[in-house]
Amino acid sequence: MINLELTSSLKEISKLPIWANGEEIQKVEPAGESNMNVVLRVQTNRRSVIIKQSKNYVRKFPQIAAPVERIEIEHAFYQSLKNNITLKKLSPQVISFLPDQHLLITQDLGKGSDFLGIYEGRLKIGIQDMQIFTDYLNSLHELEPKNFPDNQAMKVLNHEHIFQFPFLEENGFDLDSVQSGLQSLSLKYKKNSSLKRKIDELGKRYLKQGDTLLHGDFYPGSWLQTKDGIKIIDPEFGFMGDPEFDIGVLFAHLDLGQQAESLKIEFLKNYIQPLSPRLLSQYQGVEILRRLIGIAQLPVNMTLSYKENLMDKAVDLILTDE
């Protein structure tokens, strides 16, 4: 078993059984800031590839255990897309997969940039970008893959950090270390019993098997702007569930990035799959709350008052009846 790290040497990388005769490793470097996995850009005398290895923990938070087989989900996801022209164009090409090493090798999309700049006000999502996201989810949500893995272990991990941990009054995470006053403000939501009851119901629904293939983590860190246009990456949270989850996450991050409301209207105008507005709103609301008072923080540029207003909106999204 080859154990890759961000500091792995050229010699270690050269031991992987994926290189052609005469192919020489010339440079190895981290490929972006991956939260979950070790991801390396490897340049040889012939090509440049991305090598991703999953571990039995979260790379950014090593104290958090995570299923090592998540790399198999990512591979299965890409295999499910390969016959769809739209999805294939918007995804990296798989070069090799070594399940025994928990390694996935994909094409190097170049040193593109993700969309995380929306949180700091450095980036605005345009109508054309939104059309690409709509095309992607339209195409993805109409697929009917046979025997896609249930990915239950990753869903359980995600469930804890979306629907449970952020709403525990005593979870060991001092939100004042993020922003002064956020800890006491969070109690307004952590002590809201009707809100927590609805979130618990939604969490149980999330854990069930659905009928639609989802990306599972459709947020700005998974959208890459490259020389060949936008690409969607990191589908290791993919599962069969509610399409409203993917869209709810998308809409929540438009709110967290303070993007134009017209983008949501544009999306809904062009999304052609069946949709429950109520369920979409609930997933959207939970994602807003967990990103503001959970451990998976974002570099948002917001005053405490703005956060409170946005979290109040999230509560309304979750609790307001259709």
N, C-alpha and C positions, 0 to 999 in steps of 0.2 A: 504493500500500500504506500503510495507516494503522498506525503503530507505537505501540501503547498502552503506557503505563507507569503505575505506581501514582500518579504525580504528573500524569497527563494532565489538561489543562484542560477546562472546560465547552465551550470553543470547538472543541477538537479532537474531543471526543465528539459534538458536534452535526453534524459532517461525515459521520458514519456514515449510510448510506442505509437506515435502519430506522425513522426517525421519521415520524409522521403529520403532515399539515399542521396547523400551529398548536401542535404539541407542543414545549415548551420545556424544555431541560435546566436543572434547578434545583440539583442537588447531585451530586457524584461523590466516592466514597470507596472505599478498599480493602474488599473483601468477605472478611473473615477472613484467615487466614495460609495462603495456598496455597504448597505446596512447588514445584510444577511450572510454574505458569502465572501470567500477570497476570490477576487477577480483580477486577472493579470492580462496585460497586453504584451504579446510576445512577437518580436520582429525577427525574422530569419533573412537569409540571403535571397529568399524567394517570395515571401509573403508576410503578412501581419495578421495574427489571429487573436481572439479573446478566449482565455481559458478560465472557466469558473469551476470552483470546487466547493461543495457544501460540506459543512461540519455538523457535529451534533450539538451545536450551540449557535447563537446569533453573533456574528462577527463584531458588531458594534457594541453589543452588550453580552460579553462572554458568560456572565452569570445566568443568562436566560437560556435554558435548554431548548433545542429545536430539532425536529426530525431530519436526520441526514438524508433520507430518501427524497427530500424535496426536489433535488436535481432531476430525479426521474419524472416528477410531475412536469417540470419545465420542458423536458424532452418530449414527453407525451403530448403536451400542449402544442409545441411546434409541429409535431407529426400530424396533429389534427387539422392544422392550418394549411398544410402543404399543397392541397388541391384547390384552394381558394385563391384566385388571382389577387384580389384586393388585400387579403391578409398576408399573403406571401410577400407582396411588395412592401408592406409596412412592418415586416419582421426581419430580424437577422437570419441569415442562412446557417443551418446546422452543418458543420463540417465533420464532426466525429462525436461519439458518445461512449464513454467508458464507465458503465454502471458500477463495476467492481471497485473503481477508484473514485466514484462520485464526481466524475469530471464531465463537463460539457464544453465542447470546443465549437465556437461560432465565428463567422466572419467578423473582421474588425470594421466597424462602421465609421472609423475615424474618430478624431478627438472632437466629437460633437458636444453640445451642451444640452443639459436637461432644462426643464421649465421651472426649476425651483426659484428662479429669480422673481416669480410673480409675488412671492410672499413679502419681499423687501421693496417692491415697487419698481424693480429694474426691468420688468418685462410685462408686456400686455399681450394677451391671447387675442388673435384676430379671427375674423369670420372664416377665413380660409383654413386656419388651424382647426377651428371648431368643426368644419365640414369633414376634415380628415378624421377627427375623433369620432364623429357620427358615422362615417363610412366604416370605420374599424368595428365599432360596436354593433352596427347593423349587420355586418357580415359575420362577426363572431357569434352573435346571439341567434342567428338562424342555422348555425351548424347543428348537426345531430350526430356527434361522435359516438361510436359504439364502444362500450366498456371503458369509458374514461375513468381513471383511478378516482376513488372517492376523496382522496387527500384529507382524510379526517383528522390526522395528527396536526397538519398545518392549520386546519380550520379551528381545532381546539385551541391552539396557540393564539391565533388571531382573535378568536372569541374572547379569550381572557383579556386581551389588551384593548379590545373595542367595547365590549359589553359589560365587563366586570371591574377590572382594576381601577379605571378612572373614577368609578362611582363608590369606591370604598372610602369611608371617612378617614380611616387610619391605614394607609397603604405603604407608608415608609418613604414616600416621595414628597419632599418639601417643595411645593410649587413656588414658594417665595424665592427659591434659588433661581427660578426662571424670571419672575417679575414680582417685585414687592407688592404685597396685598392680594396676590392671586390665590394663596392658600385659603385665606378667610372667605374670599369671593366664591371659591369652589364649593364651600359648604352649602351655599344656596341651592346647588344642584344635587350635591351628594345627600342632602337631607330631604329632598323632594320625593316622598314615597310613591306618589302616583306616577311620576316620571320614571323612577327606578323600576316600578312594576312593569310599565310598558316596555322599557329597554330590555328587561329580563325576558319578556314574551318574544320580542324581536330577536334576541340572542338565540333562543330555542329554535326559532324558525330558521335562522342562519345555519345552525348545525345540521338541519335536515338535508337530505338529498333532494335536489331540484331537477328540472328538465333542461336547463339552459347552461351551456358552457360559458363560464365567466373568466375574465382575466384575474379578478380577485384582488388587485391592488392598483386600480386604474387612477393613478394620481400623478402630479407633475414630475416626480422622480422616475417614473416609468416611461416618460415621453422624451425622446431624444431627437434633437434637431441636428441633422447631419448634412453633408454636402449633397446627399441624394434625397433630401427631404426628411420628413418626420418618420421615425421608427418607434415602435412600441416594444419595450423590453421587459424582462424580469417577471414572467408569468408563473412563478413558482407557487403562488397562492391560488392558482386556477382550480376551479371545481364546478360541479353541476349545481346550480342554485337559482336564485331569483335574479333576473336581469336588472331589476330595480336596484340591486346592490351596487353593481358597477356604475350605474348612472348616478345613484345617490352619492357615491364617493366622488365622482367627477364634479357634481354640482356643489358639494361641500367645499371642495378645494377652489372652486371659482369664488365662493364666498370668502374663504380664508385668504385668498390672493387678491381680494377686493377688485374682482373683475366685473365687467359690465353685465347687468341682468339680461341684456339682449342676447347674450351668448346662450343662455339656457332656453330662451324662446326659440332661437334659431335651431338648437339641437332638437327640441321637441317637435318642431315643424317638419324635420327631416328624418326623425327616427320612426321606422315603419313597423317595428315589432309590437306585439301587444304589451300593454304597460298599465300598472296600477299607480296612479298619481299619489294615492295615500301611502302605499308602501315605499315609493320613491322618496317622499318627504321624510318618512321615519328614518330610513337609512341615511339620508342626507343629514338630518339633525344629529343622529348619534355620532357620525363621523366628525362633525364640527366640534361637538363636546369633547370627544376623546382626544382630539388633536390639541385642544386648548387646556385640558386639565388631566390628560393622561401622560404616560411616559414618552410616547412618540411625538415629541415636540417638533415644531417647525419654526424657522426663523422669521416669524410674522412680525410686521412692523405695525403694532397696534398699542394704543393706550389701554389701561385697565378698563376704562369706561367703554371703549369700543368693543373690547372682548365681552364685557357683560351684555351689551346690546346684542351682539352676535349670538351669544349663548342663550339669551332670552328668545331670540328668533328660533334657535334650534329646538328649544323646549316646545314652542308653538308648533313647529313642524312635526314633532313627535306626538304631541297630545291632541292637536286639533283634529276633530272628526271630518270626514269627507263631506 
